[in-house]
Amino acid sequence: MILIRSIIYFIFMVVSTILIATLGTLIGWALTNHRIHILDHAWSRVNLWALDAICGLNYRLEGIEHIPEEGCIVFSKHQSAWETIALVSLLPGPKSWVIKRELLYVPFMGWVMIYFKPIAINRKSGRRAVDQIIEQGTQRLKSGRNVFVFPEGTRVAPGTKKRYGIGGALLAEKSGYPVLPVAHNAGVFWRRRDIRKYPGTIDVRIGPVINTQGLTASEINQAAEDWIETTVEHLPQTRD
């Protein structure tokens, strides 16, 4: 039943993405930078509802009191596709994501994504990608957007971690904007490279803001990594 429910949800997600992305492609040019986010928030909320209704997969959010009113750089653990859906609406305000450039070429999703002003990098370009994150990220922050970064760069299985990339931390150092760390255990219920979504409750923890003033990029990365990885270790790592 888990596989069947997961396939039904996958079909729902594809259909909802096509419908909302098509609508956004058609009317996105006429919407302001802030109003366009009605669409991605709707897509996120609809898919979170469907995950609960179809797969029995819900979430529990703690730490919303830490979300600053001013712009920030969000550092999130990356274990599955769940957080790319959920964090769109769980954290308020307009957002720009640091993404792989290839995602802009994905039919429907890539077509509308340009309206959300992502920072689309070529991960193989090394220092040029870092410079792009700093330049465009600072512009997005000054325009009132939060910048979302997965510092590990790719999805990692529960119980493992990868080296935190320097791009997001350099953006924080150069811009002076604070970092908001986010930890979760989504990979326990929705594994990478696996269509199955197991029922349960994903724990999401938002940590205290890291004030980056006077810190080096390495110190910012270390502070974010320490909080995220320590918090993830204390979240349930098995399903009931």
C-alpha positions as CSV (number, residue, x, y, z in Angstrom):
1,M,0.0,0.0,0.0
2,I,2.9,2.4,0.7
3,L,4.1,2.0,-2.9
4,I,0.6,2.5,-4.4
5,R,-0.1,5.5,-2.2
6,S,3.3,7.0,-3.2
7,I,2.6,6.5,-6.9
8,I,-0.8,8.2,-6.5
9,Y,0.9,11.1,-4.7
10,F,3.6,11.3,-7.4
11,I,0.9,11.6,-10.1
12,F,-0.8,14.3,-8.0
13,M,2.4,16.2,-7.6
14,V,3.2,16.1,-11.3
15,V,-0.3,17.3,-12.3
16,S,-0.4,20.1,-9.7
17,T,3.1,21.2,-10.8
18,I,2.0,21.3,-14.5
19,L,-1.2,23.2,-13.7
20,I,0.3,25.8,-11.4
21,A,3.5,26.2,-13.4
22,T,1.4,26.7,-16.6
23,L,-0.8,29.3,-14.8
24,G,2.4,31.0,-13.6
25,T,4.0,31.1,-17.0
26,L,0.9,32.7,-18.5
27,I,0.3,35.4,-15.8
28,G,3.7,35.7,-14.1
29,W,4.8,38.7,-16.2
30,A,1.8,40.6,-14.9
31,L,2.4,40.0,-11.2
32,T,4.7,41.9,-8.9
33,N,7.8,40.3,-7.3
34,H,5.8,39.6,-4.1
35,R,2.5,38.6,-5.6
36,I,4.1,35.9,-7.8
37,H,4.8,34.0,-4.6
38,I,1.1,33.3,-4.1
39,L,1.6,30.6,-6.8
40,D,4.6,28.8,-5.2
41,H,3.1,29.0,-1.8
42,A,-0.2,27.5,-3.1
43,W,1.8,24.7,-4.8
44,S,3.6,24.0,-1.6
45,R,0.5,23.9,0.6
46,V,-1.5,21.8,-1.8
47,N,1.3,19.2,-2.0
48,L,1.8,19.2,1.8
49,W,-1.9,18.5,2.2
50,A,-1.8,15.7,-0.4
51,L,1.2,14.1,1.3
52,D,-0.8,13.9,4.5
53,A,-4.1,12.9,2.9
54,I,-2.6,10.3,0.5
55,C,0.6,9.0,2.2
56,G,-0.1,9.9,5.9
57,L,3.1,12.0,5.9
58,N,2.8,15.1,8.1
59,Y,5.2,17.5,9.8
60,R,5.9,19.2,13.1
61,L,7.4,22.6,13.0
62,E,9.3,24.2,15.9
63,G,11.3,27.4,16.3
64,I,9.2,29.8,14.2
65,E,9.9,32.5,16.8
66,H,13.5,32.6,15.5
67,I,12.5,33.7,12.0
68,P,13.7,37.3,11.6
69,E,11.5,40.1,10.2
70,E,14.4,41.3,8.0
71,G,16.0,39.3,5.2
72,C,18.2,36.4,6.0
73,I,20.1,33.5,4.4
74,V,18.5,30.1,5.2
75,F,20.9,27.2,5.5
76,S,18.9,23.9,5.4
77,K,19.7,20.3,5.7
78,H,19.0,18.5,2.4
79,Q,17.9,14.9,2.7
80,S,15.0,14.5,0.3
81,A,12.7,16.3,-2.1
82,W,10.3,17.1,0.8
83,E,12.1,20.2,2.0
84,T,12.2,21.7,-1.5
85,I,8.4,21.5,-1.3
86,A,7.7,22.3,2.3
87,L,10.1,25.2,3.0
88,V,8.5,27.2,0.2
89,S,5.5,27.9,2.4
90,L,6.7,27.0,5.9
91,L,9.0,30.0,6.0
92,P,7.2,33.3,5.1
93,G,8.1,36.0,2.6
94,P,9.5,36.0,-0.9
95,K,12.5,33.7,-1.5
96,S,15.3,33.1,-3.9
97,W,16.8,29.6,-4.0
98,V,20.4,28.7,-5.0
99,I,19.7,26.0,-7.5
100,K,21.5,24.0,-10.2
101,R,21.2,25.8,-13.5
102,E,19.9,22.6,-15.1
103,L,16.6,22.9,-13.2
104,L,15.7,25.9,-15.4
105,Y,15.4,23.5,-18.3
106,V,12.9,21.2,-16.7
107,P,9.6,21.5,-18.5
108,F,6.9,23.5,-16.7
109,M,8.7,23.9,-13.4
110,G,11.8,25.5,-15.0
111,W,9.6,27.8,-17.2
112,V,7.9,29.4,-14.2
113,M,10.9,29.3,-11.9
114,I,12.5,32.3,-13.6
115,Y,9.8,34.5,-12.1
116,F,11.0,33.6,-8.6
117,K,14.5,35.0,-9.3
118,P,16.6,31.9,-8.4
119,I,20.3,32.0,-8.3
120,A,21.0,29.4,-10.9
121,I,24.6,28.3,-10.8
122,N,26.8,25.9,-12.8
123,R,28.3,23.9,-10.0
124,K,31.3,23.0,-12.2
125,S,32.3,26.6,-12.7
126,G,34.0,26.8,-9.3
127,R,34.9,30.3,-8.2
128,R,32.6,31.9,-10.8
129,A,29.6,30.1,-9.2
130,V,30.6,31.5,-5.8
131,D,31.0,35.0,-7.1
132,Q,27.5,34.6,-8.7
133,I,26.0,33.6,-5.3
134,I,27.6,36.6,-3.6
135,E,26.6,39.1,-6.3
136,Q,23.1,38.0,-7.0
137,G,22.4,36.9,-3.4
138,T,23.3,40.3,-2.1
139,Q,20.9,41.9,-4.7
140,R,18.1,39.5,-3.7
141,L,18.6,40.2,0.0
142,K,18.6,44.0,-0.5
143,S,15.3,43.7,-2.5
144,G,13.6,42.0,0.5
145,R,14.0,38.4,-0.4
146,N,15.4,35.6,1.7
147,V,18.1,33.5,0.1
148,F,17.8,29.7,0.5
149,V,20.9,27.5,0.4
150,F,21.5,23.8,0.8
151,P,25.1,24.1,2.0
152,E,25.9,20.4,1.3
153,G,24.9,21.0,-2.3
154,T,23.1,17.7,-2.8
155,R,20.8,15.3,-0.9
156,V,22.4,13.2,1.8
157,A,21.1,10.1,3.5
158,P,20.0,10.2,7.1
159,G,23.0,9.6,9.4
160,T,25.5,11.1,6.9
161,K,26.7,14.5,5.9
162,K,28.8,16.2,3.3
163,R,31.2,19.1,3.5
164,Y,29.4,22.4,3.7
165,G,30.2,24.5,0.6
166,I,31.6,28.0,1.1
167,G,29.2,29.9,-1.2
168,G,26.4,30.6,1.2
169,A,28.8,31.5,4.0
170,L,30.7,33.9,1.8
171,L,27.4,35.6,0.9
172,A,26.7,36.0,4.6
173,E,30.2,37.4,5.3
174,K,30.2,39.8,2.4
175,S,26.5,41.0,2.8
176,G,26.4,41.0,6.6
177,Y,22.9,39.4,6.6
178,P,22.2,36.8,9.3
179,V,22.0,33.0,8.7
180,L,18.9,31.1,9.8
181,P,19.7,27.3,10.3
182,V,17.1,24.7,9.6
183,A,17.3,21.0,10.6
184,H,14.9,18.2,9.9
185,N,14.7,14.4,9.4
186,A,12.7,14.2,6.2
187,G,15.0,11.6,4.7
188,V,13.8,9.1,7.2
189,F,10.3,9.1,5.6
190,W,11.1,10.2,2.0
191,R,14.4,8.7,1.0
192,R,16.5,10.2,-1.8
193,R,16.1,8.2,-5.1
194,D,13.1,6.4,-3.7
195,I,9.5,7.0,-4.8
196,R,8.1,5.6,-1.5
197,K,6.8,8.0,1.1
198,Y,6.4,6.4,4.5
199,P,3.7,7.6,6.9
200,G,4.8,9.5,10.0
201,T,5.7,13.0,11.2
202,I,8.7,14.9,9.9
203,D,10.3,17.0,12.6
204,V,11.5,20.5,11.4
205,R,13.5,22.7,13.7
206,I,14.4,26.3,13.0
207,G,17.4,27.5,15.0
208,P,18.4,30.8,16.5
209,V,19.7,33.3,14.0
210,I,23.4,33.4,13.5
211,N,24.6,37.0,13.6
212,T,27.3,37.1,10.9
213,Q,28.7,40.5,11.7
214,G,32.5,40.3,12.3
215,L,32.6,36.5,11.4
216,T,34.6,34.9,8.6
217,A,32.9,32.6,6.1
218,S,34.6,29.6,7.8
219,E,33.3,30.6,11.2
220,I,29.8,31.2,9.8
221,N,29.8,27.8,8.1
222,Q,31.1,26.1,11.3
223,A,28.4,27.7,13.5
224,A,25.6,26.7,11.1
225,E,27.0,23.2,10.6
226,D,27.4,22.6,14.4
227,W,23.8,23.6,15.1
228,I,22.2,21.8,12.1
229,E,24.1,18.5,12.5
230,T,23.8,18.4,16.3
231,T,20.1,19.1,16.0
232,V,19.6,16.4,13.3
233,E,21.4,13.9,15.5
234,H,18.7,14.4,18.2
235,L,15.8,14.0,15.9
236,P,14.2,10.5,15.4
237,Q,16.2,8.5,12.9
238,T,13.8,5.6,12.5
239,R,10.1,5.3,11.7
240,D,7.6,4.1,14.3
